[in-house]
């Protein structure tokens, strides 16, 4: 039976959608950031030193455990609950003006709240990010805070721009447990509200429509799993990522939270150490614009150094490609050349960039070899010269060999 493979067309469409989401996130973030700079001034964009971005499956206990996380990290400011921000005066004002409260509006409202001095030492944000666009905005915020840290590091404002710490906290339960907890929460809220209405004592609890319908509760969980959880996984390689099993009694879950935060806290760099190495850019920030930078360089070669560029293209076509084609199955070719063209460092840069643009990965090693050149007619000693040999390793996706059964 043939194995299942991904549909190339579906993969292409998914990538296109992801690219559009990233592009949208940049537009949204840049717009919000420009608005903040106009309203507050760059030197006043003082975000919390530590932010816990708390998310979780429906019924996993975000609200129940927020206070515990705050107490554990000595945070006293109230949590920023995204669902409450959508009911805030700022959001209501937008709705009254006939505007939709989308990603841009949520990001702007939340960022403004985080600038409140009450969150100076740290904040817990409940329910954000939830979409790919919001995830990208979190990445962009972190990069901006790093830039501000470096910009003000040697100034009197440095104390207001500390090394940022972003923690992604995900409380996770499975589908069956999520539905059970949501429905149980709905029953408890109904019973509580009935008692309040009968006695006139107490406050009514929010009753979500999804908590009254098992099918709706199931759909809510699946939406989280497909949209939010998938988007959050992109942050694992960048920030402290706390994935916590929220099954079991409350005290057990809190013990897991305690152990996870304690372990990750021990891995944080000292402020002075961080400042020393922060001048080295993070890998993902380099690769982000690599493609456009490559295109710009190639266009510059063709425009400003046309003759040399044409020579390098010709060298690759005549000397390299025949050897590379003979190694098409393995995906690796090693080419030795003594071409004088490559004595020019710019030509070497062109060679690497041309290969990169065409989907190859080229590594160049320079070897110097002393060889006999002539004989001194007076002393009869052998004169030598240094021969330069450029060893170019070219890697690319090899051809798959179809084997019979």
N, C-alpha and C positions, 0 to 999 in steps of 0.2 A: 504494500500500500504506500503510495507516494506521500512524503511528509508535507505538512501544510507550510506554505511560505507566504510572506506578506505580499499583498497586491501592490505592485510598483506604482500604479496610478493613485491608489489610496494614500500610499506613503508620500507621493509627490504633493498631493492635495494637503495632507496634514502638515507637511513642512511649509507649504505656502501660507497656510493659516497661521502657523507659529511665527513665521517671519512678519506677517501683517500685525500680529499681536505685539511683537517686540517693537515694531515701528510705531504702533499706536501708543505704547507705553512711553517711548521716548518723547513723543509729541506731548502727551499728557504731563509727564514729569517736567519737561522743560517749561511748559506753560505755567504750571503751578509754581515752580521754583522762581521763575521770573516775577510772578505775582508776589511771592513772599519777599523777594529782594526789594521790590518797589514799596511794599507796605512796611517792612521792618528794617531794611538795610542789611547788607551782607554780614556786617560785624555783629548783628543781633540775632542771627540764625543759630541760636544756641539750643541744640536738641539734647535730649537726655543722654547721659553717658552710657546708660545700659537700657536696652529695650527688649522685652520679652514679647515676641509675636506669638500669641497663644491661639492655637487652633485645635480642632478635634472633631471626631465623628459626632453626629447628633446623639445626645444622651451620654457622651463620654465623661461629662463632669467638668466642663470648663468653668462655669460659674461657681461650682462647688469648691474647686481647687485654686481659684484665682487668689483668694485671701491667703491661702497657705503659701503660695509662691511669693506673694508680697511680704509676708511675715518672714519667710526664710531669707530673703534678700534685703530685709530692713527697708522696704519701700512703703512710704506712707501716703503717697498721692493716690486718689481713687483710680481704679482701672478705666481705660478707655474702651468702652464697649461699642463696637461699630454699629450694631443694631440700634443703640440709643442715639448715636450720632445722626442717624437718618431721621430721628424725631426731634433733633435739636432746633433751636430758633434759626440757625443758619440754613439748615436743610428745609425747614418749613417756609422760610422766606423764598428760597429757590422754587419750591413747589407752588407757592402763591403767585410767582411770576411766570408760571407755566413751564418751568424748566424741569427736565428729568434729572434725578439725582443718580448720575452714573459714576463710572470709575474716577473721572477727573474731579467731580465734586466731592466724592468721598475722600479722595487723597488730599485735596486742599483743606477740607474741614479737619481731617485728622492731623495733618502736619501743623496746622495753626494751633490745635489743642496741645500738641507735643511741645510747642514753643513756650507754653505757659511755664513760668519759673517753678511752679509747684512740682514739675516733673524733672527738675534739674538733675537729680541723682539717679533717676530711673523710672521706668514706666512699664506697665503691662497693657498690651493692646489685645483685646479679646475679639477674635473673629476676623482678623486681617493678617496676611493677604488670603484671598479666596479664589482669585482668578489668575491666569497667566499674566495679564496686564498688570495686576497689583503686585505679583511676585517680581516682575521686572522693575516696578517702581521702588520696591524695597532695596533691590540691588543698586539702583541708581542713587537712592538716598545715601546708602552706605558709602558709595564712591565719592559723593559730594562732601560728606562729613570727613572723609580722609583728606580730600583736597583742602578743606577749611583748616584741618589740623596742621597740615604742612604749611599753609599760607601764614597762619598766625603763630606758629610754633616759637619764633624768635621775637615775638612782640609782647606788649603788656597784656594783650587779650588772650594769651595762650592758655591761661587757667580756665577759660570758658569753652575751649575746644579740645576736650580730652579725647583720648583714643576711644572710638565707639565700640561697644560690645552689643552685637545682635544675637539673640538666642531664638531659634525656631523651636517652639514646644508643641508637639503633636500628641494629643491623648487619643488613643486608638482602641476601639472595640469592634467586634465583628458584627455582621448584618443582623443576626438573630438577636443578640444582646441589645443592639441599638434600638430595634423596633420594640422590644420588650420594655426598655427603660422609657422610651418616648410615650408609649401608651400608658404605662404605669404613672408617669408624671402627669398625664392628662387626667387620669382618674383622681389622683390626689388633689390636683388643682380644682377640679369640679367639686369635690367634697368640701374642700376648704372654702371656696367661694359661696357655696350653698349655706355653710355655717355662718359666714360673715354677713350674708344678706338676711339671714333669719335673726341673728343677734344684734346686728348693727355695730359689732365690735370687730376691729381688725381691718386689714387692707386686702383688696381683691388681688389675686395672683393673675399674671398674664397667662392666657390659655391659647396656645398655638393651635390652629386648625389641624396641623399635622399630628398633634398629640391625641386627636380624637378619632383618627382613621388609620388603621394599621397599614393600609395600602399607601396612603400619603406619607406615612412615616418611613416606609420602605423606599419610596421614591426619593425622599429627602436624603436618606443614607446613600443611595446609589449616586445621587448628584454630587455629594461630598466626595465619594470615592473616585468618581470619574474626573471631576473638575478640580476640586480643591486639593485633594491628596496628591493627584498627579502633578499639579503645578508646584506644590510645596517641595516635592522631591528634588526640584532643580536647585534648591538652596542648600542641599546637603554638603556640597563640595566647597561652599563659601563660608558659611557661618556655623556656629555651634548648633547642632541639630539634635534635639532631644526627642526621640521617639519612645513614648511611654505606654506600656500595656496598662490600660485603664480597667481591665476586668478585675473582679474581686472586691472585697470589702474596702471601704474608704481608707482605713489606716494602712492597708497593704499598698494601695495605690500611692499614698503620700510617702510611704517609705521608698517606693521606687523613684518618685520625683526627687526626694532628698538625695538618694544615692547618685542619680543621674546628674543633678546640678552640682553636687559636691565633686564628682569625678571631673566634669568638664571645667569647673572652676579651677581645678589644680593645673589645668593645661594652659591657662591664659598667660600670655607674655607680660613681663613687667613693663611698665610705661616707658622707662628709659631704654630697655631693649627694643621695644617696638619702634620707638622714634629712630633708633639707629638703622634698622633695616627697612623702614617704611619708604625710604627713597628708592628702593628697588620695586618696580611696578609688579602688581599681581598678574599672574599669567593670563587670566581671562580678560584683563583690560588690554593686554597687548594683542591677543588674537581677535578681539572684537572688531578692530578697524584694519586688520591685516590685509583683507582682500582689497579694500579701497586704496590703501597705501600702495599695494603692489601694482594696481592699475595705474595709479598716478606716476609711479616710478617708470613703468614701461612706456607710458605716453611721453614722459620727459626724455627718456633715452632716444625714442624715435624722432623727437622734435629737435633736441639740442645736440645729440651726438649720433646723427643718422648713419654716417659711414661706419663707425665702430660697431654700432648696433647691427647693421647689415652683415658685417664680418662675423659677428658672434652667431647670428642666426644661421649663416652659411656653414660655420664650423660645426654647429650642432647637427644640422641636416646631413652633412657629408661624412663627418668622422664619428659622430655619436650614435645617430639613429640606426645605422646598419647593425651595430653591435647590440643595441638595446632590443631591436626586433628579434635578434637571434636568441635573446633571453626572455622572450615574452611569457613563457610558461612559468619560469621561476619568479619573475617580478623583481629581479635584482641584476644589475649589470655593473661591471667595473671597467672603466675606460681610462687608459693611460695615454696622455698626449703631451707632446713637447711644443705645441703650437705657440709661436711667439706672441700671438694675439693676447693670450692670457697673462702675459707679463704685465699688462695694464690692470691694476686693481679694479678699475671701473668695468672692464670686460668680464672679470670674474664675477662681479656683482650682477651684471647682465645675464650671464650664463645661469646662475642660480635662480634669478627671478623668472627667466623665460621657462625654465623647467617647472618652476612652481606654478606658473600660470597655466601650463598645459597638463597639470595633474601629477607631475613627478616630484620626488623629493631628492635633491642632489646635495651631496656632501663632498667638499673638495679638500684634499690633502696635498701639500706641496713637499716634494722630496728633492733634496739636492744631492747630486751624484758627481764625484770627482772622476774625470775621465782623461786619458792621454790626448794631447792636442797637437804638440809639435816637439821637435828636438832643437835645443839650443846649439847653434853651429859652433860656438866657442867652447862650451863646456860639455857638449854632448849629453846634457841632462834632459830628461823628458819634461816638457812643460805640460801642465794640466789645466783644465778649465772646469768650471762648475756647470753641470747640465741640470736644468730645471725640469722635473717631471711632475705633471699635474695628474694626480690619481683621483678620478671622479667616480664616486659610488652613486648610482642612480637607483632609487627604489620606486616601485609603482605596483599597482594591483595586477598580479599575475593572472594568467589564463587558467581556468579550471579545466582539468582533464576529465572528460566523460569516460567512465569505466563501465564495461559491460558486466552483466551478472552471470 
